[in-house]
Amino acid sequence: MSIRYVSTRGEAPPHRFSEILLGGLAPDGGLYLPEAYPRVTRAELDQWRLLPYPQLALRVLAKFIDDIPAADLEALLERTYTAAVYGHARAGERAADITPLRWLEPGLGILELSNGPTLAFKDMAMQLLGNLFEYALGKTGSELNILGATSGDTGSSAEYAMRGKKGIRVFMLSPQRKMSRFQTAQMFSLQDPNIFNIAVRGVFDDCQDIVKAVSNDLGFKRRHRIGTVNSINWARVAAQVVYFFKGYFEATASSDEEVSFAVPSGNFGNICAGHIARMMGLPIRQLILATNENDVLDEFFRTGIYRPRATAQTWHTSSPSMDISKASNFERFVFDLVGRDAATVRGLWATVEAGGAFDLSATPHFARIAGYGFVSGRSTHADRIATIRRVWSQYGVMIDTHTADGLKVGLERRDPAVPLVCLETALPVKFEETIREALYREPERPPDLIGIEDLPQRFEVMDASPEAVKAYIAART
Ligand SMILES: *Cc1c(COP(=O)(O)O)cnc(C)c1O
């Protein structure tokens, strides 16, 4: 029996892994999930406990991928999860662990997911995506032109994953002079000929609108083989499942024990992977979802009401990668919550897509939510500052603003009977301004990134016009 993927809206034909790898939404507008979640046995957990990261990844991902030969997948994983790629581990941690667990005190740890090239957890999945895409395109001899919009983390992570990859070009739009100097330098200093940075005279929403307009021109999209790498891509979610296993093994001595995870959340991709790990049978007690002031997800888990916000009601906060108004991966969890009834999901998202909200509070589905391990909370700028200060003074560890949101909510909502592992989603150097405000000092900067702002930059400035962007792409593909 092969592994098949179905859409949360139930009106798209099932597909194999490689058939959905390069795509985004299913043709019916839904998101892909495996037809049934694979299970891990107690014996597997015992065997996997001491495996190095790429080998663990092979065991976990083989449960989701059965149309890439195991030897090829293994080679891809061994090339992806190396100490050289994830070389930003802190002093005293082993880079070869890929995601080292740092104990702050007994029973309270931070899982370092941000030691990759762009210092944010998105590298964990995106680096694998780069290698998987290159492999899949090589098999068919085809090309892919990735078009994206970024306000920071996703764009740089995509560029560092795709740089130098055969058959792939990246066209990344960002709002001119709206990113931090560090983020701008990270992206614009790339000199690889397959990476195209486009600084748009406008704001992030203009960039996103251009991507939508170009993608809606189906003729152009097909002619120029336009694709995306957004957070709904199934392979990204699958890659993220692996580090929940890794974190669990690092935090426990035996597979009889349970662990809770605290997850700083925006588009629900990271914690969706935790949900899937738990559905597979990994002994996770709680999945603690943390939001910042943009608390659309906290509101749902507290009240059963999902009420996406308008852009104008989305606040710019000091944990900007969690500034979202609707959570693109949330539909995957709701599909499970409503008993995988695609008709129900279609109805709920018809309301959402018309600008509305839905309320599950009175349904038997929401009554079962505790059974999924989810609890939630929110954090504010003042909470972030206080948490960064306390962790620095109490443990001598500097954390970033997103991780601070996770830790704050995690400590509030944790079950004290089991260890709590907080996912570190970025390194503090990416958010220098807030670190200065909290600690009156500069964040530690990895040696290879010192002076990055002074490197020559390669980018194109353009008006906020889909036609200009199309012409630019057409001339290069
Ligand atoms: C993307 C991101 C998040 C949110 O993750 P989701 O998968 O969107 O929930 C949190 N922190 C940082 C630093 C990020 O870049």
The ligand as an SDF file (V2000), in Angstrom:
LIG
                    3D

 15 15  0  0  0  0  0  0  0  0999 V2000
    8.0230   31.6660   11.0570 C   0  0  0  0  0  0  0  0  0  0  0  0
    8.4190   31.9640   12.4710 C   0  0  0  0  0  0  0  0  0  0  0  0
    7.5700   31.6600   13.5670 C   0  0  0  0  0  0  0  0  0  0  0  0
    6.1680   31.1010   13.3750 C   0  0  0  0  0  0  0  0  0  0  0  0
    6.1720   29.7890   12.9200 O   0  0  0  0  0  0  0  0  0  0  0  0
    4.8550   29.1760   12.2220 P   0  0  0  0  0  0  0  0  0  0  0  0
    5.2940   27.8810   11.6790 O   0  0  0  0  0  0  0  0  0  0  0  0
    4.4580   30.1620   11.1590 O   0  0  0  0  0  0  0  0  0  0  0  0
    3.8170   29.0490   13.2880 O   0  0  0  0  0  0  0  0  0  0  0  0
    8.0280   31.9080   14.8370 C   0  0  0  0  0  0  0  0  0  0  0  0
    9.2540   32.4510   15.0590 N   0  0  0  0  0  0  0  0  0  0  0  0
   10.0850   32.7610   14.0410 C   0  0  0  0  0  0  0  0  0  0  0  0
   11.3990   33.3720   14.3570 C   0  0  0  0  0  0  0  0  0  0  0  0
    9.7100   32.5210   12.7190 C   0  0  0  0  0  0  0  0  0  0  0  0
   10.5510   32.8470   11.7190 O   0  0  0  0  0  0  0  0  0  0  0  0
  1  2  1  0
  2  3  1  0
  2 14  2  0
  3  4  1  0
  3 10  2  0
  4  5  1  0
  5  6  1  0
  6  7  2  0
  6  8  1  0
  6  9  1  0
 10 11  1  0
 11 12  2  0
 12 13  1  0
 12 14  1  0
 14 15  1  0
M  END
$$$$
